[in-house]
Amino acid sequence: MSDSRSATVKRVTNETTISAELTLDGTGRFDIETGVGFLDHMLEQLSRHSLIDMKVRAEGDLHIDAHHTTEDCGWAIGDAFSKALGDRKGITRYGSSYLPMDEALSRVALDCSNRPFLVWRASLPAQKLGEMDTELFREFFQAFSQAAGLTLHIENLYGDNTHHIVESIFKGVGRALRQAVEIDPRRADAVPSTKGTLGGSL
């Protein structure tokens, strides 16, 4: 386990250039510039409610649409998260949250298992929020869960306003991450698995 539990990742493709800096034991400070206003807003919520300090810079092919930028931000942030966790020794491992926002309620459960899997059960009434296609939020969490090594279950139980639904999801993921990455003082020296390791087919 790294003392700082921090990591920096740079991801460069023909479509995007993304840098992500994360500190797990932070206070929820954020500095986000992706070129996609609503994505910035959601990543700020993720940082604030997870207490993970986060700096993200993205340059992408926004003249096409926000798909590549959104997905690649998920990959970069997830990769930085996994690197900051290191061998995952001492972590609580699991986290969950029920997160209300006005009329919307979302449920999130996750496992820092190093066995990535996403369950997404959220119907979004509007196709766009600002200039962003709402179908891209699933793409973000798919990439994030894969790169971070998370088993991530996201379910919107009900809601009418798409902004409220999406924001309740990001805040809920943040709260669940906050629980899962905390160090368990009773088992700070042990990987939280009877197998002695997390990940792979074990």
CYANA upper distance limits for C-alpha pairs under 8 A (distance plus 0.5 A):
  1 MET  CA      5 ARG  CA      7.70
  1 MET  CA     85 LEU  CA      7.64
  1 MET  CA     86 GLY  CA      6.33
  1 MET  CA     87 ASP  CA      6.73
  1 MET  CA     88 ARG  CA      7.28
  1 MET  CA     89 LYS  CA      6.50
  1 MET  CA     90 GLY  CA      8.35
  2 SER  CA      6 SER  CA      8.17
  2 SER  CA     84 ALA  CA      7.95
  2 SER  CA     85 LEU  CA      8.23
  2 SER  CA     86 GLY  CA      7.29
  4 SER  CA     23 THR  CA      7.69
  4 SER  CA     24 LEU  CA      8.50
  4 SER  CA     25 ASP  CA      7.88
  5 ARG  CA     23 THR  CA      6.47
  5 ARG  CA     24 LEU  CA      6.27
  5 ARG  CA     25 ASP  CA      7.33
  5 ARG  CA     84 ALA  CA      5.15
  5 ARG  CA     85 LEU  CA      6.66
  5 ARG  CA     86 GLY  CA      8.09
  6 SER  CA     21 GLU  CA      7.96
  6 SER  CA     22 LEU  CA      5.99
  6 SER  CA     23 THR  CA      4.75
  6 SER  CA     24 LEU  CA      6.79
  6 SER  CA     80 ALA  CA      8.39
  6 SER  CA     83 LYS  CA      8.14
  6 SER  CA     84 ALA  CA      5.14
  6 SER  CA     85 LEU  CA      8.46
  7 ALA  CA     21 GLU  CA      6.32
  7 ALA  CA     22 LEU  CA      6.03
  7 ALA  CA     23 THR  CA      7.24
  7 ALA  CA     80 ALA  CA      5.80
  7 ALA  CA     81 PHE  CA      7.67
  7 ALA  CA     83 LYS  CA      6.42
  7 ALA  CA     84 ALA  CA      5.45
  8 THR  CA     19 SER  CA      7.79
  8 THR  CA     20 ALA  CA      6.17
  8 THR  CA     21 GLU  CA      4.84
  8 THR  CA     22 LEU  CA      7.01
  8 THR  CA     80 ALA  CA      6.30
  9 VAL  CA     19 SER  CA      6.14
  9 VAL  CA     20 ALA  CA      5.79
  9 VAL  CA     21 GLU  CA      7.02
  9 VAL  CA     76 ALA  CA      6.80
  9 VAL  CA     77 ILE  CA      8.26
  9 VAL  CA     79 ASP  CA      7.47
  9 VAL  CA     80 ALA  CA      6.06
 10 LYS  CA     17 THR  CA      7.87
 10 LYS  CA     18 ILE  CA      6.15
 10 LYS  CA     19 SER  CA      4.79
 10 LYS  CA     20 ALA  CA      6.97
 10 LYS  CA     76 ALA  CA      7.43
 11 ARG  CA     16 THR  CA      8.23
 11 ARG  CA     17 THR  CA      6.27
 11 ARG  CA     18 ILE  CA      5.57
 11 ARG  CA     19 SER  CA      6.80
 11 ARG  CA     72 ASP  CA      8.30
 11 ARG  CA     76 ALA  CA      6.73
 12 VAL  CA     16 THR  CA      6.46
 12 VAL  CA     17 THR  CA      4.96
 12 VAL  CA     18 ILE  CA      6.89
 13 THR  CA     17 THR  CA      6.83
 15 GLU  CA     60 GLY  CA      6.34
 15 GLU  CA     61 ASP  CA      6.26
 15 GLU  CA     68 HIS  CA      7.14
 15 GLU  CA     69 THR  CA      8.35
 16 THR  CA     58 ALA  CA      7.58
 16 THR  CA     59 GLU  CA      6.11
 16 THR  CA     60 GLY  CA      4.68
 16 THR  CA     61 ASP  CA      7.03
 16 THR  CA     68 HIS  CA      7.39
 16 THR  CA     69 THR  CA      6.72
 16 THR  CA     72 ASP  CA      7.71
 17 THR  CA     58 ALA  CA      6.26
 17 THR  CA     59 GLU  CA      5.75
 17 THR  CA     60 GLY  CA      6.90
 18 ILE  CA     56 VAL  CA      7.78
 18 ILE  CA     57 ARG  CA      6.23
 18 ILE  CA     58 ALA  CA      4.96
 18 ILE  CA     59 GLU  CA      7.00
 18 ILE  CA     72 ASP  CA      7.63
 18 ILE  CA     73 CYS  CA      6.98
 18 ILE  CA     76 ALA  CA      7.19
 19 SER  CA     55 LYS  CA      8.47
 19 SER  CA     56 VAL  CA      6.17
 19 SER  CA     57 ARG  CA      5.76
 19 SER  CA     58 ALA  CA      7.05
 19 SER  CA     76 ALA  CA      7.37
 20 ALA  CA     54 MET  CA      7.69
 20 ALA  CA     55 LYS  CA      6.22
 20 ALA  CA     56 VAL  CA      5.05
 20 ALA  CA     57 ARG  CA      7.16
 20 ALA  CA     76 ALA  CA      6.58
 20 ALA  CA     77 ILE  CA      6.18
 20 ALA  CA     80 ALA  CA      7.10
 21 GLU  CA     53 ASP  CA      8.44
 21 GLU  CA     54 MET  CA      6.18
 21 GLU  CA     55 LYS  CA      5.53
 21 GLU  CA     56 VAL  CA      6.98
 21 GLU  CA     77 ILE  CA      8.25
 21 GLU  CA     80 ALA  CA      7.24
 22 LEU  CA     52 ILE  CA      7.11
 22 LEU  CA     53 ASP  CA      6.06
 22 LEU  CA     54 MET  CA      5.24
 22 LEU  CA     55 LYS  CA      7.15
 22 LEU  CA     77 ILE  CA      8.23
 22 LEU  CA     80 ALA  CA      6.81
 22 LEU  CA     81 PHE  CA      7.16
 22 LEU  CA     84 ALA  CA      7.77
 23 THR  CA     52 ILE  CA      6.15
 23 THR  CA     53 ASP  CA      5.54
 23 THR  CA     54 MET  CA      7.24
 23 THR  CA     84 ALA  CA      7.63
 24 LEU  CA     51 LEU  CA      7.72
 24 LEU  CA     52 ILE  CA      5.16
 24 LEU  CA     53 ASP  CA      7.09
 24 LEU  CA     81 PHE  CA      8.27
 24 LEU  CA     84 ALA  CA      7.46
 24 LEU  CA     85 LEU  CA      8.43
 24 LEU  CA    181 VAL  CA      7.86
 25 ASP  CA     51 LEU  CA      7.61
 25 ASP  CA     52 ILE  CA      6.79
 25 ASP  CA     53 ASP  CA      8.13
 26 GLY  CA     51 LEU  CA      5.91
 26 GLY  CA     52 ILE  CA      5.51
 26 GLY  CA     53 ASP  CA      5.52
 27 THR  CA     48 ARG  CA      7.90
 27 THR  CA     51 LEU  CA      5.09
 27 THR  CA     52 ILE  CA      6.83
 27 THR  CA     53 ASP  CA      6.72
 28 GLY  CA     47 SER  CA      5.50
 28 GLY  CA     48 ARG  CA      4.57
 28 GLY  CA     49 HIS  CA      7.19
 28 GLY  CA     50 SER  CA      7.05
 28 GLY  CA     51 LEU  CA      4.23
 28 GLY  CA     52 ILE  CA      5.44
 28 GLY  CA     53 ASP  CA      5.31
 28 GLY  CA     54 MET  CA      7.89
 29 ARG  CA     47 SER  CA      7.24
 29 ARG  CA     48 ARG  CA      7.00
 29 ARG  CA     51 LEU  CA      7.88
 29 ARG  CA     52 ILE  CA      7.71
 29 ARG  CA     53 ASP  CA      5.20
 29 ARG  CA     54 MET  CA      6.91
 30 PHE  CA     44 GLU  CA      6.57
 30 PHE  CA     47 SER  CA      6.76
 30 PHE  CA     48 ARG  CA      7.86
 30 PHE  CA     53 ASP  CA      6.19
 30 PHE  CA     54 MET  CA      5.29
 30 PHE  CA     55 LYS  CA      6.18
 31 ASP  CA     44 GLU  CA      8.29
 31 ASP  CA     54 MET  CA      6.89
 31 ASP  CA     55 LYS  CA      5.15
 31 ASP  CA     56 VAL  CA      6.92
 32 ILE  CA     40 ASP  CA      6.30
 32 ILE  CA     43 LEU  CA      7.76
 32 ILE  CA     44 GLU  CA      7.44
 32 ILE  CA     54 MET  CA      7.99
 32 ILE  CA     55 LYS  CA      6.10
 32 ILE  CA     56 VAL  CA      5.33
 32 ILE  CA     57 ARG  CA      6.81
 33 GLU  CA     40 ASP  CA      6.77
 33 GLU  CA     56 VAL  CA      6.58
 33 GLU  CA     57 ARG  CA      5.56
 33 GLU  CA     58 ALA  CA      6.85
 34 THR  CA     39 LEU  CA      7.77
 34 THR  CA     40 ASP  CA      6.73
 34 THR  CA     56 VAL  CA      7.54
 34 THR  CA     57 ARG  CA      6.10
 34 THR  CA     58 ALA  CA      4.91
 34 THR  CA     59 GLU  CA      7.07
 34 THR  CA     69 THR  CA      7.92
 35 GLY  CA     40 ASP  CA      8.27
 35 GLY  CA     58 ALA  CA      7.33
 35 GLY  CA     59 GLU  CA      7.48
 35 GLY  CA     60 GLY  CA      8.39
 35 GLY  CA     62 LEU  CA      8.32
 36 VAL  CA     40 ASP  CA      6.73
 36 VAL  CA     66 ALA  CA      7.60
 36 VAL  CA    131 GLU  CA      8.39
 36 VAL  CA    132 MET  CA      7.83
 37 GLY  CA     41 HIS  CA      6.91
 37 GLY  CA    130 GLY  CA      8.39
 38 PHE  CA     42 MET  CA      6.83
 38 PHE  CA    129 LEU  CA      7.56
 38 PHE  CA    130 GLY  CA      7.37
 38 PHE  CA    132 MET  CA      7.46
 39 LEU  CA     43 LEU  CA      6.64
 39 LEU  CA     70 THR  CA      7.89
 39 LEU  CA    132 MET  CA      8.46
 40 ASP  CA     44 GLU  CA      6.65
 41 HIS  CA     45 GLN  CA      6.98
 42 MET  CA     46 LEU  CA      6.74
 42 MET  CA    167 GLU  CA      7.02
 42 MET  CA    170 PHE  CA      6.78
 43 LEU  CA     47 SER  CA      6.69
 43 LEU  CA    170 PHE  CA      8.14
 44 GLU  CA     48 ARG  CA      6.59
 45 GLN  CA     49 HIS  CA      6.54
 45 GLN  CA    167 GLU  CA      8.14
 45 GLN  CA    170 PHE  CA      7.02
 45 GLN  CA    171 LYS  CA      6.30
 45 GLN  CA    174 GLY  CA      7.94
 46 LEU  CA     50 SER  CA      6.51
 46 LEU  CA    170 PHE  CA      6.05
 46 LEU  CA    171 LYS  CA      6.16
 46 LEU  CA    173 VAL  CA      7.46
 46 LEU  CA    174 GLY  CA      5.23
 47 SER  CA     51 LEU  CA      6.27
 47 SER  CA     52 ILE  CA      5.64
 47 SER  CA     53 ASP  CA      6.56
 47 SER  CA     54 MET  CA      6.61
 47 SER  CA    174 GLY  CA      7.24
 48 ARG  CA     52 ILE  CA      7.50
 48 ARG  CA     53 ASP  CA      8.33
 48 ARG  CA    174 GLY  CA      8.04
 49 HIS  CA    171 LYS  CA      6.46
 49 HIS  CA    174 GLY  CA      5.36
 49 HIS  CA    175 ARG  CA      5.94
 49 HIS  CA    178 ARG  CA      7.89
 50 SER  CA    173 VAL  CA      8.27
 50 SER  CA    174 GLY  CA      4.61
 50 SER  CA    175 ARG  CA      5.69
 50 SER  CA    176 ALA  CA      7.86
 50 SER  CA    177 LEU  CA      6.21
 50 SER  CA    178 ARG  CA      4.94
 51 LEU  CA    174 GLY  CA      8.36
 51 LEU  CA    178 ARG  CA      6.97
 52 ILE  CA    178 ARG  CA      8.17
 56 VAL  CA     77 ILE  CA      8.49
 58 ALA  CA     69 THR  CA      7.51
 58 ALA  CA     73 CYS  CA      7.85
 59 GLU  CA     69 THR  CA      7.81
 60 GLY  CA     66 ALA  CA      8.34
 60 GLY  CA     68 HIS  CA      7.44
 60 GLY  CA     69 THR  CA      5.76
 61 ASP  CA     65 ASP  CA      7.34
 61 ASP  CA     66 ALA  CA      7.89
 61 ASP  CA     68 HIS  CA      7.68
 61 ASP  CA     69 THR  CA      7.66
 62 LEU  CA     66 ALA  CA      5.92
 62 LEU  CA     69 THR  CA      7.93
 66 ALA  CA     70 THR  CA      6.45
 66 ALA  CA    132 MET  CA      7.10
 66 ALA  CA    133 ASP  CA      8.15
 66 ALA  CA    136 LEU  CA      8.46
 67 HIS  CA     71 GLU  CA      6.61
 67 HIS  CA    136 LEU  CA      6.80
 68 HIS  CA     72 ASP  CA      6.33
 69 THR  CA     73 CYS  CA      6.52
 70 THR  CA     74 GLY  CA      7.00
 70 THR  CA    136 LEU  CA      7.30
 70 THR  CA    137 PHE  CA      8.32
 70 THR  CA    139 GLU  CA      7.93
 70 THR  CA    140 PHE  CA      6.28
 71 GLU  CA     75 TRP  CA      6.99
 71 GLU  CA    136 LEU  CA      7.99
 71 GLU  CA    139 GLU  CA      6.14
 71 GLU  CA    140 PHE  CA      5.28
 71 GLU  CA    143 ALA  CA      6.54
 72 ASP  CA     76 ALA  CA      6.60
 72 ASP  CA    140 PHE  CA      8.21
 72 ASP  CA    143 ALA  CA      7.83
 73 CYS  CA     77 ILE  CA      6.42
 73 CYS  CA    140 PHE  CA      7.73
 73 CYS  CA    144 PHE  CA      8.48
 74 GLY  CA     78 GLY  CA      6.35
 74 GLY  CA    139 GLU  CA      8.48
 74 GLY  CA    140 PHE  CA      5.36
 74 GLY  CA    141 PHE  CA      6.95
 74 GLY  CA    142 GLN  CA      8.16
 74 GLY  CA    143 ALA  CA      5.47
 74 GLY  CA    144 PHE  CA      4.75
 74 GLY  CA    147 ALA  CA      8.28
 75 TRP  CA     79 ASP  CA      6.50
 75 TRP  CA    140 PHE  CA      8.35
 75 TRP  CA    143 ALA  CA      5.47
 75 TRP  CA    144 PHE  CA      5.72
 75 TRP  CA    146 GLN  CA      8.05
 75 TRP  CA    147 ALA  CA      5.98
 75 TRP  CA    148 ALA  CA      8.45
 76 ALA  CA     80 ALA  CA      6.71
 76 ALA  CA    144 PHE  CA      8.22
 76 ALA  CA    147 ALA  CA      8.06
 77 ILE  CA     81 PHE  CA      6.60
 77 ILE  CA    144 PHE  CA      7.16
 77 ILE  CA    147 ALA  CA      8.46
 77 ILE  CA    148 ALA  CA      8.28
 78 GLY  CA     82 SER  CA      6.71
 78 GLY  CA    143 ALA  CA      7.86
 78 GLY  CA    144 PHE  CA      5.01
 78 GLY  CA    145 SER  CA      7.11
 78 GLY  CA    146 GLN  CA      7.85
 78 GLY  CA    147 ALA  CA      5.13
 78 GLY  CA    148 ALA  CA      4.55
 78 GLY  CA    149 GLY  CA      8.28
 79 ASP  CA     83 LYS  CA      6.71
 79 ASP  CA    144 PHE  CA      8.23
 79 ASP  CA    147 ALA  CA      5.38
 79 ASP  CA    148 ALA  CA      5.92
 80 ALA  CA     84 ALA  CA      6.55
 80 ALA  CA    148 ALA  CA      8.05
 81 PHE  CA     85 LEU  CA      6.79
 81 PHE  CA    148 ALA  CA      6.20
 82 SER  CA     86 GLY  CA      7.01
 82 SER  CA    147 ALA  CA      7.57
 82 SER  CA    148 ALA  CA      5.20
 82 SER  CA    149 GLY  CA      7.12
 85 LEU  CA    181 VAL  CA      8.24
 87 ASP  CA    191 VAL  CA      8.10
 87 ASP  CA    198 LEU  CA      8.50
 88 ARG  CA    191 VAL  CA      6.71
 88 ARG  CA    192 PRO  CA      8.37
 88 ARG  CA    198 LEU  CA      8.11
 89 LYS  CA    188 ALA  CA      7.28
 89 LYS  CA    189 ASP  CA      6.69
 89 LYS  CA    190 ALA  CA      5.71
 89 LYS  CA    191 VAL  CA      4.62
 89 LYS  CA    192 PRO  CA      7.25
 90 GLY  CA    183 ILE  CA      5.73
 90 GLY  CA    184 ASP  CA      6.25
 90 GLY  CA    185 PRO  CA      8.20
 90 GLY  CA    187 ARG  CA      6.08
 90 GLY  CA    188 ALA  CA      4.34
 90 GLY  CA    189 ASP  CA      5.91
 90 GLY  CA    190 ALA  CA      5.74
 90 GLY  CA    191 VAL  CA      6.20
 90 GLY  CA    192 PRO  CA      7.07
 91 ILE  CA    180 ALA  CA      7.08
 91 ILE  CA    181 VAL  CA      5.78
 91 ILE  CA    182 GLU  CA      5.99
 91 ILE  CA    183 ILE  CA      4.95
 91 ILE  CA    184 ASP  CA      6.27
 91 ILE  CA    188 ALA  CA      7.55
 91 ILE  CA    191 VAL  CA      7.89
 91 ILE  CA    192 PRO  CA      7.29
 92 THR  CA    179 GLN  CA      7.41
 92 THR  CA    180 ALA  CA      5.52
 92 THR  CA    181 VAL  CA      6.53
 92 THR  CA    182 GLU  CA      6.19
 92 THR  CA    183 ILE  CA      6.38
 92 THR  CA    184 ASP  CA      5.93
 92 THR  CA    192 PRO  CA      7.64
 93 ARG  CA    111 ASP  CA      6.25
 93 ARG  CA    112 CYS  CA      5.62
 93 ARG  CA    113 SER  CA      7.70
 93 ARG  CA    179 GLN  CA      8.38
 93 ARG  CA    180 ALA  CA      5.00
 93 ARG  CA    181 VAL  CA      6.71
 93 ARG  CA    182 GLU  CA      8.45
 93 ARG  CA    192 PRO  CA      7.22
 94 TYR  CA    109 ALA  CA      8.13
 94 TYR  CA    110 LEU  CA      6.29
 94 TYR  CA    111 ASP  CA      5.11
 94 TYR  CA    112 CYS  CA      6.93
 94 TYR  CA    176 ALA  CA      8.23
 94 TYR  CA    179 GLN  CA      7.45
 94 TYR  CA    180 ALA  CA      5.08
 95 GLY  CA    109 ALA  CA      6.36
 95 GLY  CA    110 LEU  CA      5.93
 95 GLY  CA    111 ASP  CA      7.15
 95 GLY  CA    175 ARG  CA      8.26
 95 GLY  CA    176 ALA  CA      4.78
 95 GLY  CA    177 LEU  CA      6.58
 95 GLY  CA    178 ARG  CA      7.94
 95 GLY  CA    179 GLN  CA      5.51
 95 GLY  CA    180 ALA  CA      5.10
 96 SER  CA    107 ARG  CA      8.03
 96 SER  CA    108 VAL  CA      5.88
 96 SER  CA    109 ALA  CA      4.68
 96 SER  CA    110 LEU  CA      6.76
 96 SER  CA    172 GLY  CA      8.28
 96 SER  CA    173 VAL  CA      8.38
 96 SER  CA    175 ARG  CA      7.82
 96 SER  CA    176 ALA  CA      5.02
 96 SER  CA    177 LEU  CA      8.45
 96 SER  CA    179 GLN  CA      8.03
 97 SER  CA    107 ARG  CA      6.28
 97 SER  CA    108 VAL  CA      5.74
 97 SER  CA    109 ALA  CA      7.05
 97 SER  CA    172 GLY  CA      5.99
 97 SER  CA    173 VAL  CA      7.88
 97 SER  CA    175 ARG  CA      6.76
 97 SER  CA    176 ALA  CA      6.01
 98 TYR  CA    105 LEU  CA      7.45
 98 TYR  CA    106 SER  CA      6.28
 98 TYR  CA    107 ARG  CA      5.08
 98 TYR  CA    108 VAL  CA      7.06
 98 TYR  CA    172 GLY  CA      6.99
 99 LEU  CA    105 LEU  CA      6.17
 99 LEU  CA    106 SER  CA      5.83
 99 LEU  CA    107 ARG  CA      6.90
 99 LEU  CA    168 SER  CA      6.14
 99 LEU  CA    169 ILE  CA      7.82
 99 LEU  CA    171 LYS  CA      7.47
 99 LEU  CA    172 GLY  CA      5.73
100 PRO  CA    104 ALA  CA      6.20
100 PRO  CA    105 LEU  CA      4.84
100 PRO  CA    106 SER  CA      6.99
100 PRO  CA    168 SER  CA      6.65
101 MET  CA    105 LEU  CA      6.82
101 MET  CA    164 HIS  CA      6.35
101 MET  CA    165 ILE  CA      7.92
101 MET  CA    167 GLU  CA      8.12
101 MET  CA    168 SER  CA      6.21
102 ASP  CA    164 HIS  CA      7.62
103 GLU  CA    158 TYR  CA      8.12
103 GLU  CA    159 GLY  CA      5.94
103 GLU  CA    160 ASP  CA      7.39
103 GLU  CA    161 ASN  CA      8.25
103 GLU  CA    164 HIS  CA      8.19
104 ALA  CA    156 ASN  CA      8.14
104 ALA  CA    157 LEU  CA      8.06
104 ALA  CA    158 TYR  CA      5.96
104 ALA  CA    159 GLY  CA      4.33
104 ALA  CA    160 ASP  CA      7.26
104 ALA  CA    161 ASN  CA      7.88
104 ALA  CA    164 HIS  CA      6.55
104 ALA  CA    165 ILE  CA      6.00
104 ALA  CA    168 SER  CA      7.57
105 LEU  CA    156 ASN  CA      6.61
105 LEU  CA    157 LEU  CA      6.10
105 LEU  CA    158 TYR  CA      6.12
105 LEU  CA    159 GLY  CA      6.93
105 LEU  CA    165 ILE  CA      7.62
105 LEU  CA    168 SER  CA      7.17
106 SER  CA    154 ILE  CA      7.95
106 SER  CA    155 GLU  CA      6.18
106 SER  CA    156 ASN  CA      4.66
106 SER  CA    157 LEU  CA      5.94
106 SER  CA    158 TYR  CA      7.73
106 SER  CA    165 ILE  CA      7.69
106 SER  CA    168 SER  CA      6.42
106 SER  CA    169 ILE  CA      6.29
106 SER  CA    172 GLY  CA      7.48
107 ARG  CA    154 ILE  CA      6.59
107 ARG  CA    155 GLU  CA      5.71
107 ARG  CA    156 ASN  CA      6.69
107 ARG  CA    157 LEU  CA      7.45
107 ARG  CA    169 ILE  CA      7.96
107 ARG  CA    172 GLY  CA      7.34
108 VAL  CA    152 LEU  CA      7.96
108 VAL  CA    153 HIS  CA      6.17
108 VAL  CA    154 ILE  CA      5.27
108 VAL  CA    155 GLU  CA      6.90
108 VAL  CA    169 ILE  CA      7.87
108 VAL  CA    172 GLY  CA      6.39
108 VAL  CA    173 VAL  CA      6.52
108 VAL  CA    176 ALA  CA      7.36
109 ALA  CA    152 LEU  CA      6.68
109 ALA  CA    153 HIS  CA      5.73
109 ALA  CA    154 ILE  CA      7.33
109 ALA  CA    173 VAL  CA      8.39
109 ALA  CA    176 ALA  CA      7.21
110 LEU  CA    150 LEU  CA      7.13
110 LEU  CA    151 THR  CA      5.95
110 LEU  CA    152 LEU  CA      5.01
110 LEU  CA    153 HIS  CA      6.57
110 LEU  CA    176 ALA  CA      7.34
110 LEU  CA    177 LEU  CA      8.15
110 LEU  CA    180 ALA  CA      8.27
111 ASP  CA    150 LEU  CA      6.19
111 ASP  CA    151 THR  CA      5.56
111 ASP  CA    152 LEU  CA      7.14
111 ASP  CA    180 ALA  CA      7.75
112 CYS  CA    149 GLY  CA      6.81
112 CYS  CA    150 LEU  CA      5.32
112 CYS  CA    151 THR  CA      7.06
112 CYS  CA    180 ALA  CA      7.47
112 CYS  CA    181 VAL  CA      8.47
113 SER  CA    149 GLY  CA      6.83
113 SER  CA    150 LEU  CA      6.31
113 SER  CA    151 THR  CA      6.90
113 SER  CA    198 LEU  CA      6.12
113 SER  CA    199 GLY  CA      6.49
114 ASN  CA    148 ALA  CA      7.86
114 ASN  CA    149 GLY  CA      4.40
114 ASN  CA    150 LEU  CA      6.31
114 ASN  CA    151 THR  CA      8.18
114 ASN  CA    198 LEU  CA      6.15
114 ASN  CA    199 GLY  CA      4.76
114 ASN  CA    200 GLY  CA      7.75
115 ARG  CA    149 GLY  CA      5.88
115 ARG  CA    150 LEU  CA      6.68
115 ARG  CA    151 THR  CA      6.80
115 ARG  CA    198 LEU  CA      8.22
115 ARG  CA    199 GLY  CA      5.65
115 ARG  CA    200 GLY  CA      6.96
116 PRO  CA    145 SER  CA      6.20
116 PRO  CA    146 GLN  CA      5.40
116 PRO  CA    147 ALA  CA      8.18
116 PRO  CA    148 ALA  CA      7.94
116 PRO  CA    149 GLY  CA      5.07
116 PRO  CA    150 LEU  CA      5.13
116 PRO  CA    151 THR  CA      5.43
116 PRO  CA    152 LEU  CA      8.09
117 PHE  CA    142 GLN  CA      8.41
117 PHE  CA    145 SER  CA      7.01
117 PHE  CA    146 GLN  CA      7.26
117 PHE  CA    149 GLY  CA      8.47
117 PHE  CA    150 LEU  CA      6.92
117 PHE  CA    151 THR  CA      5.04
117 PHE  CA    152 LEU  CA      6.57
118 LEU  CA    141 PHE  CA      7.99
118 LEU  CA    142 GLN  CA      6.54
118 LEU  CA    145 SER  CA      6.98
118 LEU  CA    150 LEU  CA      8.39
118 LEU  CA    151 THR  CA      6.53
118 LEU  CA    152 LEU  CA      5.40
118 LEU  CA    153 HIS  CA      6.38
118 LEU  CA    154 ILE  CA      8.29
119 VAL  CA    152 LEU  CA      6.77
119 VAL  CA    153 HIS  CA      5.12
119 VAL  CA    154 ILE  CA      6.54
119 VAL  CA    155 GLU  CA      8.46
120 TRP  CA    138 ARG  CA      7.45
120 TRP  CA    153 HIS  CA      6.78
120 TRP  CA    154 ILE  CA      5.57
120 TRP  CA    155 GLU  CA      6.66
121 ARG  CA    154 ILE  CA      6.60
121 ARG  CA    155 GLU  CA      5.08
121 ARG  CA    156 ASN  CA      6.85
122 ALA  CA    154 ILE  CA      7.88
122 ALA  CA    155 GLU  CA      6.04
122 ALA  CA    156 ASN  CA      5.42
122 ALA  CA    157 LEU  CA      8.38
123 SER  CA    156 ASN  CA      7.90
124 LEU  CA    134 THR  CA      7.54
124 LEU  CA    162 THR  CA      6.11
124 LEU  CA    165 ILE  CA      7.88
124 LEU  CA    166 VAL  CA      8.46
125 PRO  CA    160 ASP  CA      7.59
125 PRO  CA    161 ASN  CA      7.77
125 PRO  CA    162 THR  CA      6.38
126 ALA  CA    134 THR  CA      7.65
126 ALA  CA    162 THR  CA      6.42
127 GLN  CA    133 ASP  CA      6.24
127 GLN  CA    134 THR  CA      5.85
127 GLN  CA    135 GLU  CA      7.66
128 LYS  CA    132 MET  CA      5.82
128 LYS  CA    133 ASP  CA      4.98
128 LYS  CA    134 THR  CA      5.72
129 LEU  CA    133 ASP  CA      7.07
129 LEU  CA    134 THR  CA      6.97
129 LEU  CA    162 THR  CA      8.24
129 LEU  CA    163 HIS  CA      7.49
132 MET  CA    136 LEU  CA      8.22
135 GLU  CA    139 GLU  CA      7.70
136 LEU  CA    140 PHE  CA      6.72
137 PHE  CA    141 PHE  CA      6.91
137 PHE  CA    166 VAL  CA      8.44
138 ARG  CA    142 GLN  CA      6.51
139 GLU  CA    143 ALA  CA      6.72
140 PHE  CA    144 PHE  CA      6.53
141 PHE  CA    145 SER  CA      6.31
142 GLN  CA    146 GLN  CA      6.74
143 ALA  CA    147 ALA  CA      6.64
144 PHE  CA    148 ALA  CA      6.28
145 SER  CA    149 GLY  CA      6.24
145 SER  CA    150 LEU  CA      5.29
145 SER  CA    151 THR  CA      7.19
145 SER  CA    152 LEU  CA      6.93
146 GLN  CA    150 LEU  CA      7.13
149 GLY  CA    199 GLY  CA      8.38
154 ILE  CA    169 ILE  CA      7.70
155 GLU  CA    169 ILE  CA      8.43
156 ASN  CA    165 ILE  CA      7.42
156 ASN  CA    169 ILE  CA      7.81
159 GLY  CA    164 HIS  CA      7.97
159 GLY  CA    165 ILE  CA      6.57
160 ASP  CA    164 HIS  CA      8.40
160 ASP  CA    165 ILE  CA      8.02
161 ASN  CA    165 ILE  CA      6.76
162 THR  CA    166 VAL  CA      6.63
163 HIS  CA    167 GLU  CA      6.55
164 HIS  CA    168 SER  CA      6.47
165 ILE  CA    169 ILE  CA      6.87
166 VAL  CA    170 PHE  CA      6.91
167 GLU  CA    171 LYS  CA      6.58
168 SER  CA    172 GLY  CA      6.35
169 ILE  CA    173 VAL  CA      6.63
170 PHE  CA    174 GLY  CA      6.67
171 LYS  CA    175 ARG  CA      6.74
172 GLY  CA    176 ALA  CA      6.70
173 VAL  CA    177 LEU  CA      6.55
174 GLY  CA    178 ARG  CA      6.70
175 ARG  CA    179 GLN  CA      7.14
176 ALA  CA    180 ALA  CA      6.76
177 LEU  CA    181 VAL  CA      6.59
178 ARG  CA    182 GLU  CA      7.00
183 ILE  CA    187 ARG  CA      8.44
183 ILE  CA    188 ALA  CA      6.53
184 ASP  CA    188 ALA  CA      5.95
187 ARG  CA    192 PRO  CA      8.33
190 ALA  CA    196 GLY  CA      8.21
191 VAL  CA    196 GLY  CA      6.26
191 VAL  CA    197 THR  CA      6.63
191 VAL  CA    198 LEU  CA      7.91
192 PRO  CA    196 GLY  CA      7.80
192 PRO  CA    197 THR  CA      8.30
192 PRO  CA    198 LEU  CA      8.39
193 SER  CA    197 THR  CA      6.75
193 SER  CA    198 LEU  CA      7.27
195 LYS  CA    202 LEU  CA      7.65
197 THR  CA    202 LEU  CA      8.35
198 LEU  CA    202 LEU  CA      8.06
